[in-house]
Amino acid sequence: MTVARKKDLVREYKERKTRPGVFAVRCLADDAAWTGTSRDLDSQQNGIWFQLRMGNHMNKALQQAWARHGADAFRFEILEVVEDDNPEMIGLLLKEREAHWRAQEGA
């Protein structure tokens, strides 16, 4: 791969449109769920799975469930994609939508 091609790929990645929203991590073995928000839903699962595999996820209950049941017992689910043209308000909107989903999911 040429240097120019690498630069083009990096630029394209940085310019891509991200999808903010609310997600759930579900443990199928014990029917538990954890909700969260992300400004980039498409890359969120990889980040969470990496932290869990390394044993250093900040949610200790989720980390313990992962250690107990293994990766095959977990699913990543996008609950809602949040559309907002005002980047200054997206954080507040994500918090509101997460509260809604936590109440609905009992997570």
N, C-alpha and C positions, 0 to 999 in steps of 0.2 A: 504494500500500500504506500502510495506516495505521500509526502509531507503535505502537499496541497489537498489531497483527498482527506487526510486526517483532520486538517483544519476545517474543511467543509463539513465533515461529520460532527465535529465539536460544535461548530456554529449552528448547525441544524438542531442539534440536541438542546442547546441553550435557548433557541428561538421557538421551540415547540410549545404548543399551548397545553397547559396542565389542567387537570380536572380536580377541583377541590370538592370535598364532600365528607360524608360520614360512612364509616365502615364498622364491621363486626368481625371479631375472631371467635369462631365457634369451636368448642370441644365436643365432638360427637359422642365420646365415651361417657361423659357425665352431664351432657346437655347444658353446659355452662357457656356463657357468652360475655365477651368484653367489647365495649364500643370505644371508638376513638374518631378523631378527625384528622384530615390531612389536606394540605394544599396541593398534593400530587398523589391522588389515589392510585395511579398506575404504577408507581414505584414503591408504594407503602408496604405491600406484602413482603417484598424482598428484604426490606429493612427490618421488619418485625421478625421474620423467619431467621435472618442472620443473627440478631440479638438473642433469640431463643436458642439457636444452635450453639452459640458461644456461652450460654448460661448467664447472661448479664442483662436480661430485660428488666426494666424498672418496675414492672408490675409483678410482684413476687408470687401472687396467686396464679397468674398466667404461667409464669416460669415453672412453678411447681407442678401444675397440670401438664405442661409440656414434658417435663422430666418423667412424670408418672405414666403418661399414655403414649408419648412419642408423636412424631410429626404426622403420621398417617391419620391420627385422630382429629386433626385440626383443619378447618376451612376458613378462608378469607372471603368475606362477602361485602360487596359494596351495597350499602343501604340507600344512599341518596347522593346524587351529584348535585352540588349547589352551584347555581348560575348566578353570578353577580358581577356587574360591570364596574363596581366601585371597589378597588382593591383595599381601600382603607377600612371598609366595613366587613370584609370577608371573614375576619377573625371573629367578630361578634356574631355574625350570622352562623358560622360553623358551631360556635358554642351553643347557640339557641337550638339548632337542629340536633346536635348531639344530646342535649337535655331531653328533647322530644323522643328521640329513639331510645334513650336509656329508660325512660318511663314506659315506652311501648314494649320494649324487649325485656324489661326487668333486669337489665345488666348493670 
